[in-house]
Amino acid sequence: MNRIISLSLIMGLIAASCTDPNTIGLEVQPTSDNIIISETSSFNWQTTQTDSEDSLRTDEALNLILGGIDDSQFGLNNAGFYTQILLTENNTDLGTNPIVDSIVMSYTYSGYYGDLENFTSLDVLILQEDIYKDSVYYSNSYQISSLGGMSYVESFSVSEDASESPSLTIRLSDSFGQEILDLQNEGLKDNEAFLENFKGISVIASAQNTMLYLNPTGSNSFLKIYYHNEQSGSDTISLDFELGGDAARINLFNHKPLVNLNQEEDKVYIQSMAGYKTRISINNTDSLKSMLEGKSINKVTMSFDVNEGSQAEYTAHDKLFLVRVNEEGNNIFLTDFTIEGETHFGGRLEDDKYEFNITRYFYQLLNNDIYTNDLYLLPAGAAVNANRTILNKDIKLTIHYSEL
């Protein structure tokens, strides 16, 4: 006879049905043979804690994140970035006595977290140190610059209609463009020469509730210097730069120690942008082995419930990752993900719940002595989104088995 054991901190002894056709053998048995058993009184099968993430690799990220959110539970979350700007053509001829008329930088934004109404101030600074496309950088490789320094921003605007090529448009001061034009033809003959003299820019912003996701390769992402020279007279010429492509770029986030987090004891917390992650330790594996003696494991799932009401202002992650910690302390993908694939493994938010198929991992945990009992629940896309998720500590482990 086939049965289901469900280890849950919140469920009592009840009868339930299983209609999952992917559970080996269960679909051919009457539903009355499916039993859910609470083991709360027998042993504590897991413990959880929220940990602060030290840093994330953020070079060449798909999105550049810009803004800030002051969250009553997660504290302050800030984002800025470093980026090169690159010539679109070689052997530029500026003509005689080039003078800036205006300079515009624009970024397509692919979305935002929070809202757009509190995006209040923005600075663009010129980098004083080199960054490189082929180097590895992290979210804490450089400090986010403070607002109020030598800024070259004269004005900026964020288009509010996200359906019509949304963009952040920045009018930079003429002095910014003149610094580039003063490099003359020799300094603008190619990007190697240009980057020797102009290392890139830092972009920072102040906001209470806005994170913009900027797309450096978007159709509205560019930097243009409009100028005239003695040959053109009053006619304007443009010198164009790209912000994507081979331009080195790094997302930078503020440090988020645990003391910044307003924790409640019955909840765990996950945040992108080098925020927070959840550590899960599986306890009493000997009791699990004893309980499953004489049984064949068909399927094991671990599920997490989003705390009710926690998405009123900020949406939870679309997807989370579950990884194990090896003996060296490194995070390793579970074989359920690497062998079976993402669809089989799960982790997407559905009906305010994340569920993972951990059958292979669970078998190895019980039978392989080199497996540690520690897992981490991590945000997917942590370097390119600003989401945060609050989960109940009551994690559910469901074991489908057959009697041998």
N, C-alpha and C positions, 0 to 999 in steps of 0.2 A: 504494500500500500504506500502511495506517495504522500508526503506531507510537506508543509512549509513551516519553518521556524522563523518567527520575526522577533528580533531582539530590539525592544524599544523602551525608552525611559518613560513613555507616556501612555502605553496601551495595556489594557488588562487582557484577561483570557476571554477571547471572543471567537466566533466562527466567521469565516470569510471565504470568498470565492477567488479563484485565479483563472483568468481567461487568456493569459499570455501564451500564444502558440509557440513562442520561442523557448519556453521552459520545458526541457526534455521530459516527456512522460506525463506531465501534469494534465495535458489536454485530453487524455483518454480516461481519466479517472472522474468519478462523480464529485461534484463540488463539495459534498459533505465530508469528503476525506481531507479537505484542506483545512489545517488547523493553525491558528496564530496563537503563539504562546508568549506571554510576557515573562522576561527573566529578571525584572527589576529587583525582586526580593532575593534572587539567587546570587548575582554578582554584578558589579559595575563593569560593563564591557568596554567603555571608552571614557577618556577624559579629553577635554578641549581647552585651548587657550588661544588668545589673540596675541600675535607677535608683530612687532614693527619690522617692515621691510627695509633693509639697509640701503639698497640702491637697485636700479635697473639699467640694463644696457639700452641706450636711447639714440645711438648714432644712426643716421639714415632711416629714421622712423617714417612710416607711411604718412602720418599726420604730424604737424607741428602744433603743439598745444600752447595756448596763450590765454592768460587770465587769472582769476582768483575766485575762490569760494570760501566764505566764512560760515562753516557748518556748525550748528549748535552741538552736534554729537561728535563729529570727526575733527573739529578745529579748523585751522586755517590751511588752505591748500592753494599753493601758488605755482604758476608755470610760466616760463619764458624760454627763449632759445637762442643759440648761436647759429649763424649760417654764413657761408660764403655767397657772394653774388658773382656770376660768371658772364663774360662777354659772349654774345651770340655769334660774332664774326671776328676774324683775325684782321690784322693790318688796318686798323682804323685810321682814317685820315681826318683829323679834327679841323683842318683848315687853319687860317691865321687868326690868332686872338679869339679863341672860342669863349663865349660868355653864356652862363646858364640863364635860361628863361624860366624854367620850372622843372621840378623833379617829382615823379609820382611812383610810389611802390604800391602794388596791389597783390592781395592773396585771395584766391578762391577759398571759401570755407565750406567744408563738407558736412558740417553739423555743429552743434554746440550742446553743452550740458549746463543746466540752470536756466538762465534767461539772457536776453540781450540788453535789457534796460539799464543794468548797472555797470556796463563796460565804460568806465569813467575817464581813465587817462592812459596814455601810452607814450613810451620813449623808444627811440632808436639810437644806439650808440655805435661808434666805430671800434672794432676789436683792435686790441694792441698785441695780441698773440696769435700765432698761427694755429689753425685747425686743419686736419687732413682727412681726405676722403677714405683712405685706406687704414685709418687708425680706429681703435675701439674706444668709445667714450660711454660714460655712465651718467645717470641723472644727477649725480653729485660731483662730476668731474670739475665743474666750475660752480661758483656761487652765482645765484641770480642777482644781477646788479640792483642797486637801490634806485628807486625813482627819485627824480629831482637833480640828477647830475647834468652833464653836458648833453642835452637832447637835441636832436635835429628835426623833431616833429613840429610842424606848424599847425596841422589840423588832421583829423581822421574821421572816418564815418564807417559804420557797419550797415550794409543793406539789410533790411528787415524781412524782405520777401525771399524766403529760402527756396522758392520754386523757380526763380528767375536768375540763374547764375549768381548766387549770393557771394559777396566779396567784402573784404576789409580793405579800404582804400586810404592810403596815407600820403598826405602832401608833405614832402620833406623840404627843409630849408635850402636855399640856393647855395649856401656855403658847403653843404654836404656834396652837392653835385660838382661844385667848383674844385673841391679837393681831388676829385677824380679827373676832371678835365685838365687840371694842372699837371697831371702825370704825362701829358702830351703823347704824341704818337708812339714814341719808344716804349712808354709804360703801358700802352694799350695794344701792342702789336699781337699779343696772344694772352691766354689766361695764365700761363706760367709767369710772364713778366708782370701782369696785372696783380696777381696774388702776392708777389714779392713786395709790392708797395701798398696794397689794400687787402688786408687779411680777411675782412668780412664785417658783419654787423651783429650786434646783440639787440634783441627785441624783448621788451618787458612791458607789462601792463598792470593797471590797478583795477580791481573789480571786487564787488561783494558777492556776486552770484552768477558769474559768467565764465565758462571755459569755451573758447573757440577752437575748433578743429580745422587748422589751415592746411590746404593741399598745395604744396609747392609746385606740383606739376599740372595744376588746374588751368583751365582756359583763361582765367582772369588773374593768373599769377605772373607777375613781371615787375621789373623796375626800369623806368625810362627817364633819361635825362634829355630834356628839350633845351636846345641851345641855338645860338646863331654865331656866325663868324664874319670876318670882313668880306668874304666872298658871297655869303648868302644875304647880306644886308639884313632886312627885317624878316626874311623868311626863316622859319624854324626848322631845325634838323633834330632828329632823335638819335640818341645813343642807347641801344637796348641791351638789357641784361636778363639772364634767366635765373630763377630761384630754385629750380629743381634740377633734373639731370644729374650731372656729376658734381654738383655743389655739395660740399660737406655741410652737414647740419646736425645739431644736437639738441634734444629736448632736455631742459633743466627743471628740476622740481625741488621744492623746499623739503627739509628733513622733517619727519613726523614721528617724534618719540611717543611712547605709550602714554606719557603723562598728558599729552594733548587730547587723548581720546576719552570721551565721557562714557565709560563702560557701565553696563548693567550686568549683574552676575549671571543672569539666565540667557544671555545673548553672546554671540560672537560676531566679529566685524571683519569685513574685507573691503579694501580700498585700492584702486589703481594708483598710478603715479607714485610708486615707491611709498605706499601708504601702509596697509595692514593686511595680514594673512592669518589663516586659522590653522593651528597645529592640532592634529588628532592622534592620540595615542591609544592603540587597541590593547586593552588589558585582559588578563586572565585567559590567555590562549590555551592553557591546559584545560580549563573548564570547557572551552569551546570544543577542543579535541575530544574530551570525554563525552560530551553531549552528542557529537556526531559519529561516535564509534559505531561501526556496523552500518553506516549510511554512505551513500554515494552523493556527492554534491553536484547538483545540476546547474545551479545559477545562484549568484550572490549579488545583491544590490545594496548600495548605501545611498540614502536620500537625506536631503536637507530642506527644511521649510523656511521660507522668507518670513521674517517677523511681520505680523499683521500691522498695517498702518505705516510701516517704515518707508514705503514708496510714495507717500503723500506729496513730497516735494522733490525727491531725487529718485530716479528709477534705478532698480537693481541691475546688475550685470546681465547681459543677454546670455553669457556663458561663463562657467568657471572650469578650472582644471583641478584634477586631483592627482597628486604625484606622491611618490614614496621617498623617504630619506634613506640613503644607503649607509654603509658602515663608516664611510669617510665624511658623512654629513652633507653630501650633495643631493640635490633633488633629481629624481629619475622618473621618467614617464613610466606608467604601469604598462605591462605587456598587454593588458586588455585594450589599451589604446594603440600601442605600436604594432600589434599583430592583428587585432580584430578591426581596428579602424574607428574613426570618430563617431560614426552613426551608431555602431554597436556600443561604444563606450559611454556615450551620453554626455551630460553636463550642461545641456541647454536649459534655460528657464522655461518651464511649462507649468501653468496653473500654480504659480508661486512656489515651485519646488524644483530643486536640482536633483537628478538621480544619475548614479553611475553604476555601470555593470563592472564589478570588480572580481569576477569569478576566478580568473587566472591568478590574480594577486592574492586572493584569500587562500587558495589552495597552497601557493608557495609560502605564505606566511605561516601556515600550520605545519608545513613539511620541510621547509628549507631553513636551516639554522642561521644562515648568513643574512636573512631578511630581518630588518629592524621592524618594530611595531609602530613606527611613526609615519604619518602622512601629513601633507600640507594641502589645504584647499586655497587655490590661488585665483586671482582674476585673470581672465583671458584678455589679451590686448592691453596689458597694464601700462605699456609705454605710450599708447595712442588713444586712450580714453580716460575720462575722469570719474567713472561710475564708482559708487560705493554700495555695499550690500550689508544688511543686518539679518542674521540668521538666528533661529532658536537653537539653543544648545542641545535640544532633544533630537539627536541624530538617530535615524532608523536603519538598522541592518537587517536585511531579509535574506534568509538562506532557504533555497529550494533544494530538497534532497529526495532520494529514493532509498528505501530499505534494501539492503543487500540480501 
